[in-house]
């Protein structure tokens, strides 16, 4: 049989608001992670944030907005899926996302309670921009009593206690996914433990270290460290520690 050749359709340009997007991105320290964009009235701004950064943009649309058409338009522009997605929410003023998840939140219409925005926003470095001109900003302080894990067994004294005051029996998943098992050491080999401080995880892999956003799992960087593979760590000591810098 004759081969069948399928030519991809030409991409359809999506409206842009690049200058606004640059202003929004300049407000946050995050270079990777997640952005929550509320509503479909300023989707050109949402698309520009997705194109001009490595943030994954989630547009949250209410059930009375035309979600299907927006998805098609973004897909026709080559943006939908990897860079930006649209979620439809059934409840007007609450969201089905974990606490502290988003690095950047954009709410142009001021239609969501600030308490809900603060619940979703990352502590310390997270920024929420509100209003049609993004003139209002929200942030929240670090989690009080959040603890830290800066050495193999928590601290220099090997206490194996993070001092986290918020841990309780009612636990839930914050995120899952990368960096995944491919470049990590099997946990049964007892390798060096990941470290945590100020919202960042430092995860040892197979002759490499990953820097990860602890609140949403975004892999911020990866660096090779030759000959750093460590196993049977219970018979030895840690090879990493982390401080404020």
C-alpha positions as CSV (number, residue, x, y, z in Angstrom):
1,X,0.0,0.0,0.0
2,X,1.0,3.6,-0.6
3,X,2.2,5.4,2.6
4,X,-0.2,7.9,4.1
5,X,1.3,11.2,4.9
6,X,-0.3,13.4,7.5
7,X,0.7,17.0,7.6
8,X,0.3,18.7,11.0
9,X,-2.1,21.6,10.9
10,X,-0.7,25.1,11.0
11,X,-0.6,26.6,14.4
12,X,-3.1,29.4,15.1
13,X,-1.6,32.3,17.1
14,X,-3.1,32.9,20.5
15,X,-3.5,36.5,21.8
16,X,-0.6,37.8,23.8
17,X,-0.1,40.1,26.8
18,X,3.7,39.7,27.1
19,X,4.4,43.0,28.9
20,X,1.9,42.2,31.6
21,X,3.3,38.7,31.8
22,X,6.8,40.0,32.3
23,X,5.6,42.2,35.2
24,X,3.8,39.3,36.8
25,X,6.9,37.0,36.5
26,X,9.1,39.8,37.9
27,X,7.1,39.7,41.1
28,X,8.1,36.1,41.9
29,X,11.4,34.4,42.7
30,X,10.1,31.1,41.1
31,X,11.7,30.1,37.8
32,X,9.9,26.8,37.7
33,X,6.8,25.4,39.4
34,X,3.1,26.2,39.1
35,X,0.9,29.2,38.4
36,X,-2.8,29.2,39.2
37,X,-4.7,31.6,36.9
38,X,-8.3,32.2,38.0
39,X,-11.0,32.7,35.3
40,X,-11.0,32.9,31.6
41,X,-11.3,36.7,31.1
42,X,-7.6,37.3,30.7
43,X,-6.4,34.1,29.0
44,X,-4.0,36.0,26.8
45,X,-2.1,36.9,30.0
46,X,-2.2,33.3,31.2
47,X,-0.8,32.1,27.8
48,X,2.0,34.7,27.9
49,X,3.0,33.6,31.4
50,X,3.2,30.0,30.1
51,X,5.2,30.9,27.0
52,X,7.7,33.3,28.7
53,X,8.5,31.1,31.7
54,X,9.0,27.5,32.9
55,X,5.9,27.7,35.2
56,X,3.1,25.2,34.5
57,X,0.0,27.3,34.3
58,X,-3.4,26.0,35.5
59,X,-6.4,28.0,34.4
60,X,-9.2,27.4,36.8
61,X,-12.6,28.1,35.1
62,X,-16.0,28.1,36.7
63,X,-18.6,25.7,35.3
64,X,-20.4,28.5,33.4
65,X,-17.4,29.4,31.3
66,X,-16.6,28.0,27.9
67,X,-13.9,25.6,28.8
68,X,-14.1,23.4,25.6
69,X,-13.4,26.3,23.2
70,X,-10.6,27.6,25.3
71,X,-8.9,24.2,25.3
72,X,-9.2,23.9,21.6
73,X,-7.8,27.4,21.0
74,X,-4.8,26.7,23.2
75,X,-4.3,23.3,21.6
76,X,-4.4,24.9,18.1
77,X,-1.7,27.4,19.3
78,X,0.5,24.5,20.4
79,X,0.3,25.5,24.1
80,X,-2.2,23.1,25.6
81,X,-0.9,20.2,27.7
82,X,2.7,20.7,28.4
83,X,2.6,24.4,29.2
84,X,-0.9,25.2,30.2
85,X,-4.1,23.3,31.1
86,X,-7.7,24.3,31.9
87,X,-9.5,22.8,34.9
88,X,-13.2,23.3,35.5
89,X,-14.3,23.8,39.1
90,X,-17.8,23.1,40.3
91,X,-17.6,25.1,43.6
92,X,-17.4,28.8,43.1
93,X,-15.0,29.9,45.9
94,X,-12.9,26.8,46.7
95,X,-10.3,24.7,44.8
96,X,-9.5,21.0,44.8
97,X,-5.7,21.6,45.3
98,X,-3.4,20.9,48.2
99,X,-2.3,23.7,50.6
100,X,0.8,25.7,49.7
101,X,0.9,24.4,46.1
102,X,1.3,27.4,43.8
103,X,4.3,29.7,43.4
104,X,2.2,32.3,41.6
105,X,-1.5,33.0,41.7
106,X,-3.2,35.5,39.3
107,X,-6.8,36.6,40.1
108,X,-7.7,39.5,37.8
109,X,-11.4,39.7,38.9
110,X,-11.0,39.7,42.7
111,X,-13.7,37.0,42.9
112,X,-12.1,34.6,45.3
113,X,-11.7,35.1,49.1
114,X,-8.2,36.0,50.2
115,X,-8.3,33.2,52.7
116,X,-8.6,30.6,50.0
117,X,-5.8,32.2,47.9
118,X,-3.6,32.2,51.0
119,X,-4.3,28.5,51.6
120,X,-3.1,27.7,48.1
121,X,-0.1,30.0,48.0
122,X,3.4,28.9,48.9
123,X,4.8,30.2,52.2
124,X,7.6,32.8,52.1
125,X,8.3,33.1,48.3
126,X,4.8,32.6,46.9
127,X,3.0,35.7,45.4
128,X,-0.7,36.3,44.5
129,X,-1.5,39.1,42.1
130,X,-5.0,40.5,42.3
131,X,-7.1,43.0,40.3
132,X,-7.4,43.9,36.6
133,X,-4.0,45.6,36.7
134,X,-2.5,43.1,39.1
135,X,-2.1,46.0,41.5
136,X,-2.7,44.1,44.7
137,X,-0.3,41.5,46.1
138,X,-0.6,38.8,48.7
139,X,2.0,36.7,50.4
140,X,2.3,34.7,53.5
141,X,5.1,34.0,56.0
142,X,6.9,30.7,56.5
143,X,5.0,28.0,58.2
144,X,5.4,28.5,61.9
145,X,7.0,25.4,63.5
146,X,7.6,23.8,60.1
147,X,10.8,22.2,61.2
148,X,13.8,21.2,59.0
149,X,15.9,18.2,58.0
150,X,19.4,19.5,57.4
151,X,21.6,16.4,58.0
152,X,21.3,12.7,57.5
153,X,19.4,12.2,60.8
154,X,17.6,15.6,61.0
155,X,20.4,17.8,62.6
156,X,24.0,17.7,63.7
157,X,22.9,15.9,66.9
158,X,21.4,13.0,64.9
159,X,18.1,13.3,66.7
160,X,16.1,12.0,63.8
161,X,13.5,14.6,64.8
162,X,12.5,17.4,62.4
163,X,10.9,19.5,65.1
164,X,7.8,19.9,62.8
165,X,5.0,21.0,65.0
166,X,2.3,20.6,62.4
167,X,2.5,16.8,61.9
168,X,-0.7,15.0,62.9
169,X,-2.4,11.6,62.1
170,X,-4.6,13.0,59.3
171,X,-2.0,13.0,56.5
172,X,-2.5,13.5,52.7
173,X,-0.4,13.5,49.6
174,X,1.1,16.8,48.7
175,X,2.5,15.8,45.3
176,X,4.0,12.8,43.5
177,X,6.1,12.3,40.4
178,X,9.6,13.4,39.5
179,X,12.5,13.1,40.0
180,X,11.3,9.4,40.0
181,X,13.3,6.2,40.4
182,X,15.3,6.1,37.2
183,X,18.2,8.2,38.5
184,X,17.8,7.6,42.2
185,X,19.2,4.8,44.3
186,X,16.9,2.1,45.5
187,X,15.8,2.9,49.0
188,X,16.6,-0.7,50.2
189,X,20.3,0.1,49.6
190,X,20.0,2.7,52.4
191,X,21.3,5.7,50.6
192,X,21.7,9.3,51.9
193,X,18.4,10.9,53.0
194,X,16.9,13.9,51.2
195,X,17.3,17.2,53.1
196,X,14.7,19.9,53.7
197,X,14.9,23.6,54.6
198,X,13.0,26.8,53.7
199,X,10.7,25.0,51.3
200,X,13.3,23.2,49.3
201,X,14.2,19.5,49.1
202,X,17.8,18.4,48.2
203,X,17.5,14.8,46.9
204,X,20.6,12.7,46.4
205,X,20.5,10.5,43.3
206,X,22.9,8.2,41.5
207,X,26.0,10.4,41.4
208,X,23.8,13.5,41.2
209,X,21.8,15.9,43.4
210,X,18.3,17.3,42.6
211,X,17.0,20.6,43.9
212,X,13.2,20.3,44.3
213,X,10.4,22.6,45.3
214,X,9.2,20.8,48.4
215,X,5.6,22.1,48.1
216,X,4.8,21.0,44.5
217,X,7.7,18.7,43.4
218,X,9.0,20.9,40.6
219,X,12.6,19.9,39.8
220,X,14.4,23.2,39.9
221,X,17.9,21.9,39.0
222,X,20.0,18.8,38.7
223,X,23.8,18.6,39.1
224,X,26.1,15.7,38.6
225,X,28.4,14.7,41.4
226,X,30.8,12.0,40.1
227,X,31.7,9.2,42.5
228,X,29.2,10.4,45.1
229,X,27.1,7.2,45.2
230,X,26.5,6.2,48.8
231,X,24.8,3.0,50.1
232,X,24.6,1.2,53.5
233,X,24.5,4.7,55.1
234,X,23.4,3.3,58.5
235,X,27.0,2.1,58.9
236,X,28.5,5.4,58.0
237,X,27.6,9.1,58.1
238,X,25.9,11.6,55.8
239,X,27.6,13.2,52.8
240,X,25.3,16.3,52.6
241,X,24.1,19.1,54.8
242,X,22.2,22.2,54.1
243,X,22.1,25.7,55.6
244,X,20.2,28.9,55.0
245,X,22.1,29.7,51.8
